[in-house]
Amino acid sequence: MIYIYNCYGGTHSSALAAAYHLKKLPLDREPTDKEILNIDVFNKLTPKDMGKLIFHGYDEDKNEVYTLGRGSSKVVVPAMYELADLLNKKGGLQTKILFSNTSPTVPLAMTLGGFFSRRLKINVIGVPLLIIGAKQAHKKIIRLVEQTKKSAKVTASKIEVLDNSFSKQ
């Protein structure tokens, strides 16, 4: 199984989801500022990294976990889906691929923090907002990761795209 968590920049909500998936962040409590900032790509990617698959590690079941920054494009994930489907039809796809959209978990503080930090390069404002947003979203992101893992176990499809609109509830 390959998990690909995706969001706008690939450096905040999807990075948090990958960290929770890989148990690099605690599941039983709110993460500390330091734990959030120690995530490998948290708030470190640039626009040049959009569209790149970033490998984060293997989970407890030896599944690969990646993140992807989509930018404002609505075609990146569908294009990747179509490529995977083509490989599957040609017999070249050996494992399931699950795309999981983390954008529905993003609170306003994280959106503003990302704008100030990544776009305007004003970290003194952006980073504290990102930390606040990460803490606000932690339960939703954990729930999203749990739902993503459950979907992976029950889907018969070789390639699955989860919009995750359930996370807005």
Buried (B, 14 or more C-beta within 10 A) or exposed (E): BBBBBBBBBBBBBBBBBBBBBBEBBBEEEEBEBEBBBEBBBBBEBEEEBBBEBBEBBEBEEEBBBBBBBBBEEEEBBEEBBEEBBEBBEEEEBEEBBBBBBBBBBBBEBBBBBBBBBBEEEEBEBBBBBBBBBBBBBBEBBBBBBEBBBEBBEEEEEBBBBBEBEEBEE
